[in-house]
Amino acid sequence: MKPALMCAILFCFILLYGNAQSQHKLVKIWETDSVLKVPESVIFDAKNKVLYSANIDGEPWGRDGKGSIGKIGLDGKIIASEWVTGLNAAKGMGIHNGKLYVADLDVIVVIDIAKGAITDRIAVAGAEGLNDVSIDRKGTIYVSDSKTKKIHQVKNGKSSIVIEDLKGPNGVLAVNDDLYLVDAGTFNKLENGKLKQIADGMEGGTDGIEHVGNGEFIISCWAGSVWYVYADGRKDHLLDTREQKINSADIGYDPVKKIVYIPTFFKNSVAAYQLQ
């Protein structure tokens, strides 16, 4: 065999082997009892070593006062299925300076974590269907509106529009000074007021985003699909529960232990998976 041909074959083998080795997967650790009330979102609180679930309970967009926040131990035991009540269609959450911020139709509900009580409701001008929340290191709140197809930001209690005329925005995530979002099957970075697409082809209602480091992310789709997205846009399909009709809504993530927390929506539970 000619040396050049041998080198080419060896290079292809290394390339294919490297790609195979880079394949990530999720291994299930536990699942809570099915006593949560339609959990749409889950967030990991590293300081208090617990999880919070945003429970819709009533209509997905209903102003019915049935929404609540659940509290879950890191062992999967339910601490309180309704730790804080008095919300409507509670969805995405963010944590900043001891406060839990929850998207709730047209307001962001502020909960004092230590007190376990609602302390404020921040109105978002023109909002109709607030969905996901992320807070940057400066305290700026970003929130998506899936009904009006916009992303808002809130500074010092005042809201403004970051970008509009989207197709189906949901998950938002602030990482350092960058903002990422999912929009109708695509994963994007906001640059100079415009979307720069990183990946696409994620059907089923792109929902939650979590950063795992090195420009790589985990993205969930509400219908029951979870993806690992590399910085160059390549994807690993980590989980597919669509045939079982098990949803995977707005995920949470423990970056130290590399555990992904998935709310199952109509199955009324949260499941934990080890990322490998």
VMD Tcl script that draws the C-alpha trace (Angstrom):
set ca {
  {0.00 0.00 0.00}
  {1.30 3.41 -0.92}
  {2.32 5.64 2.02}
  {-0.01 8.45 0.90}
  {-3.00 6.09 0.76}
  {-2.12 4.60 4.14}
  {-1.93 8.07 5.69}
  {-5.31 8.99 4.20}
  {-6.93 5.84 5.62}
  {-5.35 6.43 9.02}
  {-6.57 10.03 9.06}
  {-10.13 8.94 8.24}
  {-10.00 6.31 10.99}
  {-8.82 8.87 13.55}
  {-11.49 11.31 12.45}
  {-14.29 8.73 12.67}
  {-13.01 7.32 15.96}
  {-12.74 10.80 17.44}
  {-16.33 11.58 16.45}
  {-17.53 8.31 17.97}
  {-15.70 9.06 21.20}
  {-17.27 12.52 21.39}
  {-20.81 11.09 21.50}
  {-22.53 12.17 24.69}
  {-25.43 10.39 26.37}
  {-27.81 10.68 29.31}
  {-28.11 7.97 31.97}
  {-31.15 8.12 34.22}
  {-30.48 8.45 37.97}
  {-33.92 8.97 39.50}
  {-37.40 10.33 38.95}
  {-39.67 12.00 41.49}
  {-43.10 10.73 42.42}
  {-45.81 11.99 40.06}
  {-47.22 14.53 42.51}
  {-46.01 17.78 40.93}
  {-48.70 19.78 39.18}
  {-47.68 20.01 35.51}
  {-44.02 21.07 36.00}
  {-42.98 23.21 33.04}
  {-39.54 24.24 34.27}
  {-36.91 23.13 36.78}
  {-33.89 25.04 38.10}
  {-30.92 23.95 40.21}
  {-30.12 26.09 43.26}
  {-26.46 25.40 44.02}
  {-26.37 27.53 47.18}
  {-29.31 25.82 48.88}
  {-28.74 22.44 47.25}
  {-32.32 22.01 46.05}
  {-34.37 22.14 42.88}
  {-37.40 24.30 42.16}
  {-40.13 23.34 39.72}
  {-42.53 25.82 38.12}
  {-45.94 24.15 38.14}
  {-48.68 25.32 35.77}
  {-51.43 23.09 37.23}
  {-54.30 24.81 35.36}
  {-54.50 25.94 31.75}
  {-51.06 26.43 30.09}
  {-51.83 30.13 29.61}
  {-54.63 30.48 32.13}
  {-54.96 33.35 34.58}
  {-56.47 31.07 37.20}
  {-54.22 31.39 40.25}
  {-53.40 27.67 40.22}
  {-49.69 28.03 39.45}
  {-47.07 27.23 42.09}
  {-43.41 26.52 42.75}
  {-42.37 23.10 44.00}
  {-39.25 22.26 46.02}
  {-37.32 19.04 45.40}
  {-34.31 17.46 47.11}
  {-31.27 16.46 45.05}
  {-32.14 12.85 45.86}
  {-35.44 13.17 44.01}
  {-37.59 13.38 47.14}
  {-40.36 15.99 47.03}
  {-39.87 18.53 49.82}
  {-43.01 20.48 48.96}
  {-45.14 20.05 45.84}
  {-46.49 23.59 46.39}
  {-43.74 25.48 48.25}
  {-44.97 28.88 46.97}
  {-48.49 29.41 45.65}
  {-50.39 32.32 44.12}
  {-49.03 32.22 40.58}
  {-50.90 31.63 37.33}
  {-49.19 29.78 34.47}
  {-45.70 29.62 36.02}
  {-42.94 28.80 33.55}
  {-39.20 29.62 33.20}
  {-37.08 30.64 36.20}
  {-33.83 32.41 37.05}
  {-31.93 32.92 40.32}
  {-30.06 36.07 41.33}
  {-28.98 37.42 44.74}
  {-31.22 35.15 46.78}
  {-34.30 35.75 44.64}
  {-36.14 33.39 42.33}
  {-37.60 35.08 39.23}
  {-40.50 33.31 37.51}
  {-42.13 34.06 34.14}
  {-45.90 34.27 34.64}
  {-47.98 35.45 31.66}
  {-47.31 39.21 31.63}
  {-45.26 39.62 34.82}
  {-42.08 38.29 36.39}
  {-42.86 37.03 39.88}
  {-40.07 37.64 42.40}
  {-39.73 35.16 45.28}
  {-37.49 35.62 48.31}
  {-35.90 32.17 48.57}
  {-35.05 32.40 52.27}
  {-38.61 33.45 53.16}
  {-40.35 31.26 50.61}
  {-42.65 34.16 49.75}
  {-43.55 36.38 46.80}
  {-42.13 39.87 47.31}
  {-42.78 41.55 43.97}
  {-44.32 41.26 40.53}
  {-42.50 43.05 37.71}
  {-44.78 44.04 34.85}
  {-43.38 43.55 31.34}
  {-44.90 46.10 28.97}
  {-46.90 44.51 26.14}
  {-46.27 40.95 27.31}
  {-48.86 38.23 26.76}
  {-47.11 34.88 27.10}
  {-43.84 35.11 29.04}
  {-42.04 31.80 28.94}
  {-38.37 31.57 29.90}
  {-36.12 33.68 32.13}
  {-32.36 34.18 32.37}
  {-30.39 36.71 34.41}
  {-26.90 37.93 33.56}
  {-24.13 38.68 36.06}
  {-25.12 42.36 36.16}
  {-28.68 41.51 37.17}
  {-30.35 42.23 33.83}
  {-33.34 39.95 33.36}
  {-34.07 38.47 29.93}
  {-37.47 36.93 29.28}
  {-39.05 35.44 26.18}
  {-42.64 36.02 25.10}
  {-43.84 33.08 23.03}
  {-47.13 34.74 22.13}
  {-45.88 38.11 20.88}
  {-42.66 36.54 19.48}
  {-40.31 38.88 21.36}
  {-37.43 38.86 23.83}
  {-37.60 41.49 26.58}
  {-35.03 42.69 29.05}
  {-35.69 44.23 32.46}
  {-33.28 46.69 34.08}
  {-34.05 48.50 37.31}
  {-37.65 47.34 37.10}
  {-38.22 48.73 33.60}
  {-38.71 46.53 30.54}
  {-37.68 47.03 26.93}
  {-37.62 44.91 23.77}
  {-34.35 43.22 22.80}
  {-35.55 41.59 19.59}
  {-38.93 40.97 17.96}
  {-40.54 39.34 14.91}
  {-39.25 35.91 15.90}
  {-40.96 32.66 14.88}
  {-41.40 30.79 18.15}
  {-39.06 31.99 20.92}
  {-38.83 30.11 24.18}
  {-35.55 29.30 25.97}
  {-33.17 32.18 26.68}
  {-29.78 31.99 28.38}
  {-27.32 34.70 29.35}
  {-23.71 33.47 29.41}
  {-21.25 36.16 30.49}
  {-22.00 39.04 28.10}
  {-23.70 36.87 25.46}
  {-27.36 35.98 25.01}
  {-28.54 32.72 23.45}
  {-32.06 31.69 22.52}
  {-34.05 28.97 20.81}
  {-36.58 29.89 18.15}
  {-38.81 27.34 16.42}
  {-36.30 24.50 16.14}
  {-33.17 26.63 15.89}
  {-30.48 27.57 18.41}
  {-29.09 31.07 18.07}
  {-26.77 33.70 19.52}
  {-27.84 37.32 19.55}
  {-25.21 39.53 17.91}
  {-25.74 43.26 17.29}
  {-29.49 42.86 17.56}
  {-29.66 40.01 15.04}
  {-29.72 36.24 15.30}
  {-26.68 34.18 14.38}
  {-27.82 30.59 13.93}
  {-25.68 27.94 15.60}
  {-27.80 24.84 14.97}
  {-31.19 23.82 13.58}
  {-33.27 20.70 12.99}
  {-34.56 20.31 16.56}
  {-38.26 19.72 16.06}
  {-40.90 19.44 18.73}
  {-40.89 22.89 20.30}
  {-37.37 23.92 21.34}
  {-37.68 24.79 25.01}
  {-34.83 24.94 27.55}
  {-31.12 25.82 27.22}
  {-28.22 25.00 29.55}
  {-24.53 25.78 29.04}
  {-22.12 22.92 29.74}
  {-18.92 24.84 28.96}
  {-16.57 25.35 25.99}
  {-19.35 26.86 23.91}
  {-21.42 23.68 24.17}
  {-25.06 23.46 25.25}
  {-27.91 21.12 26.08}
  {-31.26 21.96 24.52}
  {-34.63 20.38 25.25}
  {-37.69 20.16 23.04}
  {-41.08 20.11 24.74}
  {-42.41 17.15 22.75}
  {-39.80 14.83 24.34}
  {-36.35 15.31 22.86}
  {-33.01 16.50 24.28}
  {-29.92 17.51 22.27}
  {-26.25 18.20 22.93}
  {-25.06 21.03 20.68}
  {-21.36 21.61 20.00}
  {-19.82 25.01 19.34}
  {-19.64 24.25 15.60}
  {-23.34 23.33 15.42}
  {-22.95 19.54 15.45}
  {-25.53 17.72 17.59}
  {-25.85 14.54 19.64}
  {-29.39 13.29 20.22}
  {-29.35 12.50 23.94}
  {-32.94 11.52 24.65}
  {-36.11 10.80 22.72}
  {-39.28 10.01 24.65}
  {-41.78 11.18 22.06}
  {-43.19 7.71 21.35}
  {-43.83 7.26 25.07}
  {-45.51 10.69 25.10}
  {-43.21 11.91 27.86}
  {-42.41 15.59 27.54}
  {-39.05 17.23 28.20}
  {-39.79 20.86 28.97}
  {-37.48 23.58 30.39}
  {-34.45 21.73 31.80}
  {-32.13 22.52 34.71}
  {-28.45 21.63 35.08}
  {-25.86 21.04 37.80}
  {-22.57 22.02 36.10}
  {-20.36 20.45 38.79}
  {-21.94 16.99 38.92}
  {-23.09 17.22 35.28}
  {-26.66 16.26 36.05}
  {-29.53 17.30 33.78}
  {-32.95 17.76 35.38}
  {-35.94 17.29 33.09}
  {-39.54 18.27 33.91}
  {-42.01 15.86 32.29}
  {-44.95 18.29 32.15}
  {-48.14 16.17 31.93}
  {-46.41 13.20 33.66}
  {-46.13 15.43 36.76}
  {-42.55 14.54 37.67}
  {-38.93 15.65 37.34}
  {-36.27 13.17 36.20}
  {-32.51 13.42 36.77}
  {-29.96 12.19 34.20}
  {-26.18 11.95 34.38}
  {-24.52 13.55 31.38}
  {-21.75 11.33 30.03}
}
mol new
graphics top color blue
foreach p $ca { graphics top sphere $p radius 0.5 }
foreach p [lrange $ca 0 end-1] q [lrange $ca 1 end] { graphics top cylinder $p $q radius 0.2 }
display resetview
